[in-house]
Amino acid sequence: MSEQQPAGPDLPLRGERAVLEDYLRHYRATFERQCSGLDADQLARRAVPPSSLSLLGLLRHLAAVEHSWWRRVVGRDLALPRLWGKDDRRDADFDGAVADPAVVEEAWAAWRTEVAHAEDVLAATPLDALGAHPEGDLEVREVVVHLVEEYARHCGHADLLRECIDGRTDL
């Protein structure tokens, strides 16, 4: 293990918004670092067959998650089609994660676009604003907490996937 550890959230943080935004920013950056420097074959590698889990699948999944929560829920447009797969297949983001540089480029572009959109929406929206959800309206703060949880869980997956690909554990 490397002596240099990845930076964590900027501490101390003051206030709910600062805490939520910084933790989300930290996990997004952590995930991006875990995928850095890999080619299409490595990103698409499925380390635990028969699972379709791969770093590229996670990248596509996280782009879809950002899209769904910020555009569909917070943007209150539940009719907006999901990012990957028009048929709402549960694993469309993972199934489409193939070792093709164009697919990788598309995934990075989608993720960066959705993260930038999310950052703009969050900066302009009160934490107690309501987003539309099929199970009932929820506050933006709940969306942010869910995304922190989502990224933290998938960063754990990404750690293991990256280690299987090239042995890196210091990201």
Backbone torsions as a table, in degrees:
resi	resn	phi	psi	omega
1	MET	NA	138.0	-179.4
2	SER	-68.6	150.0	176.4
3	GLU	-74.9	-25.2	179.7
4	GLN	-83.3	117.0	179.5
5	GLN	-96.4	146.2	178.3
6	PRO	-62.2	145.3	179.3
7	ALA	-65.8	142.6	175.9
8	GLY	-98.8	-172.1	176.3
9	PRO	-56.3	149.2	178.4
10	ASP	-69.0	116.9	-177.6
11	LEU	-113.7	150.3	-5.0
12	PRO	-80.6	149.2	177.0
13	LEU	-101.1	146.3	-179.7
14	ARG	-123.4	124.2	175.2
15	GLY	91.4	150.6	-176.7
16	GLU	-59.1	-48.1	-177.6
17	ARG	-60.8	-45.5	-179.1
18	ALA	-61.2	-42.0	179.6
19	VAL	-63.5	-50.9	-177.6
20	LEU	-62.3	-47.8	-178.7
21	GLU	-63.8	-40.8	-176.7
22	ASP	-70.6	-40.7	177.7
23	TYR	-65.0	-40.0	178.5
24	LEU	-65.5	-44.2	178.1
25	ARG	-60.3	-42.4	179.5
26	HIS	-60.6	-47.6	-178.0
27	TYR	-70.7	-33.8	174.1
28	ARG	-62.0	-45.9	-179.9
29	ALA	-64.9	-39.1	178.0
30	THR	-61.0	-46.7	179.7
31	PHE	-62.0	-43.4	179.6
32	GLU	-60.6	-41.5	178.5
33	ARG	-63.6	-38.7	-177.9
34	GLN	-65.6	-24.1	-179.9
35	CYS	-97.2	-6.9	-172.6
36	SER	-68.0	145.8	173.5
37	GLY	76.7	10.5	-179.1
38	LEU	-105.8	147.5	177.8
39	ASP	-89.2	178.2	-176.3
40	ALA	-59.1	-41.5	-180.0
41	ASP	-63.3	-43.2	-179.6
42	GLN	-67.7	-43.8	-179.5
43	LEU	-63.9	-33.1	-178.0
44	ALA	-87.5	-5.9	-176.6
45	ARG	-62.7	131.3	179.5
46	ARG	-101.6	106.1	-168.7
47	ALA	-81.4	-17.2	-177.0
48	VAL	-131.9	67.7	179.3
49	PRO	-56.1	145.5	10.1
50	PRO	-89.6	10.2	179.6
51	SER	-61.8	147.4	176.4
52	SER	-90.7	9.9	-178.2
53	LEU	-67.2	126.5	175.3
54	SER	-149.5	165.7	176.3
55	LEU	-62.6	-40.7	177.8
56	LEU	-64.7	-40.0	175.6
57	GLY	-61.4	-42.2	177.0
58	LEU	-63.6	-40.9	177.8
59	LEU	-60.1	-48.1	178.1
60	ARG	-63.2	-40.6	178.9
61	HIS	-62.0	-45.9	-178.8
62	LEU	-68.1	-33.3	172.7
63	ALA	-62.5	-43.2	179.7
64	ALA	-66.1	-37.8	178.4
65	VAL	-64.4	-47.6	178.0
66	GLU	-58.4	-47.4	-179.8
67	HIS	-57.5	-49.2	-176.1
68	SER	-64.8	-48.5	-176.4
69	TRP	-69.3	-44.2	-174.2
70	TRP	-84.6	-37.3	-178.7
71	ARG	-88.6	-44.0	-175.4
72	ARG	-82.0	-48.8	-174.4
73	VAL	-83.8	-63.0	-178.2
74	VAL	-65.8	-38.6	177.0
75	GLY	-74.8	-5.5	175.5
76	ARG	58.3	41.9	179.2
77	ASP	-127.4	68.4	-176.2
78	LEU	-65.0	-17.1	178.7
79	ALA	-80.2	-12.0	179.5
80	LEU	-61.0	130.2	-180.0
81	PRO	-62.0	149.2	176.6
82	ARG	-66.6	158.9	-173.1
83	LEU	-65.3	-46.1	-176.8
84	TRP	-114.0	126.6	175.3
85	GLY	75.5	114.6	-178.8
86	LYS	-78.1	-11.8	-177.0
87	ASP	-94.2	9.3	178.3
88	ASP	56.4	31.2	174.2
89	ARG	-61.9	135.0	-174.8
90	ARG	-55.5	-40.4	-175.1
91	ASP	-108.9	25.6	-177.8
92	ALA	-58.6	-38.1	-179.4
93	ASP	-66.8	-35.0	179.0
94	PHE	-81.6	-41.5	-178.2
95	ASP	-63.7	-32.0	-179.4
96	GLY	-85.4	4.5	-177.4
97	ALA	-85.4	79.3	-177.2
98	VAL	-105.6	156.4	-175.2
99	ALA	-75.2	72.6	-179.8
100	ASP	-133.8	122.7	-179.6
101	PRO	-53.4	-33.6	178.5
102	ALA	-66.7	-36.8	177.9
103	VAL	-67.8	-40.2	177.8
104	VAL	-63.1	-46.8	-180.0
105	GLU	-60.8	-43.3	178.1
106	GLU	-62.2	-41.6	-179.0
107	ALA	-65.0	-46.0	178.3
108	TRP	-62.1	-43.0	-179.4
109	ALA	-62.6	-44.0	179.8
110	ALA	-63.8	-45.6	-179.1
111	TRP	-61.8	-46.9	-179.0
112	ARG	-64.3	-39.5	177.3
113	THR	-62.8	-45.4	-177.4
114	GLU	-70.0	-37.4	177.3
115	VAL	-65.9	-43.8	178.7
116	ALA	-61.6	-43.0	177.2
117	HIS	-61.3	-45.4	-179.9
118	ALA	-60.1	-44.5	179.8
119	GLU	-61.7	-41.3	177.8
120	ASP	-64.0	-45.7	-179.7
121	VAL	-63.7	-46.5	-178.8
122	LEU	-61.6	-41.5	-179.6
123	ALA	-62.9	-28.6	-175.5
124	ALA	-100.8	1.6	-171.8
125	THR	-122.2	130.5	174.8
126	PRO	-63.0	147.2	-179.5
127	LEU	-64.2	-23.5	-179.9
128	ASP	-93.8	4.5	174.7
129	ALA	-63.5	150.0	-176.8
130	LEU	-100.4	136.0	172.3
131	GLY	-107.2	154.7	-179.8
132	ALA	-86.1	130.3	177.8
133	HIS	-134.8	144.2	-179.1
134	PRO	-54.9	-28.3	-178.7
135	GLU	-95.6	6.9	179.3
136	GLY	124.7	150.4	-179.0
137	ASP	-56.9	147.7	176.7
138	LEU	-141.2	157.8	-177.5
139	GLU	-78.0	152.6	177.6
140	VAL	-57.6	-36.7	179.6
141	ARG	-58.8	-34.7	178.7
142	GLU	-68.7	-36.3	176.3
143	VAL	-61.8	-46.0	-178.4
144	VAL	-64.0	-44.7	178.9
145	VAL	-61.4	-41.9	178.1
146	HIS	-61.1	-41.9	180.0
147	LEU	-67.4	-37.3	175.0
148	VAL	-59.5	-45.9	179.4
149	GLU	-63.0	-43.5	-179.1
150	GLU	-61.7	-48.4	179.2
151	TYR	-65.8	-41.6	-179.4
152	ALA	-60.6	-44.1	179.6
153	ARG	-62.9	-46.9	-176.4
154	HIS	-74.4	-24.3	172.2
155	CYS	-65.8	-34.5	174.5
156	GLY	-63.5	-44.5	175.8
157	HIS	-61.1	-44.6	-177.7
158	ALA	-62.3	-36.7	175.9
159	ASP	-55.4	-48.8	-177.5
160	LEU	-68.8	-41.5	178.6
161	LEU	-62.7	-44.8	-179.2
162	ARG	-63.1	-41.6	179.0
163	GLU	-62.2	-38.1	177.8
164	CYS	-66.7	-31.0	-176.7
165	ILE	-76.0	-51.8	-174.5
166	ASP	-140.2	11.8	176.6
167	GLY	81.2	-3.7	-177.6
168	ARG	-68.7	130.5	176.9
169	THR	-131.0	4.2	-173.7
170	ASP	-105.2	24.5	-178.2
171	LEU	-95.1	NA	NA
